């Protein structure tokens, strides 16, 4: 699109595309990549039957490595391999200690009461999306963003008319 469209932008508003390159998002992406690499490294150092049950890991900034497995039996087996895990993890990041946790998938979610409340971003965010639509050269993306904002505004009105509050807030 021409530079005249970009000049229409309001001071202080940042296009969504630029926000996606923001340092916070970049940091989160880098941490996710680190955790994935670390998990692969840990799994490579474990016997195949055990590595299949090592399903996720998180390396906290204080050096605590939390490893998630899917049962207490596998957690017990993983504890026997702590020194192996430490040596494998050391090549990826500074690990000072290990905690093994059992990850339980959510229970039958259909039994939970559902709320019809839908979180809608505030008007400032919706305006930011409209600005991004104006600045975007791709017509399909532009129309999709405008449609998204319209749908969010309609939903916001539905929430207000129904007197609904976010779950746990009312």
Secondary structure, DSSP 4 states (H G I P E B T S, - for coil): --HHHHHTSPTT---HHHHTTSHHHHHHHHHHHHHHHHHHHHHHHS-HHHHTTEEEEEE-TTSEEEEEESSHHHHHHHHHTHHHHHHHHHTTS---EEEEEE------GGGS----------HHHHHHHHHHHHH-S-HHHHHHHHHHHHHHHHHHHHHHHHT---TT--
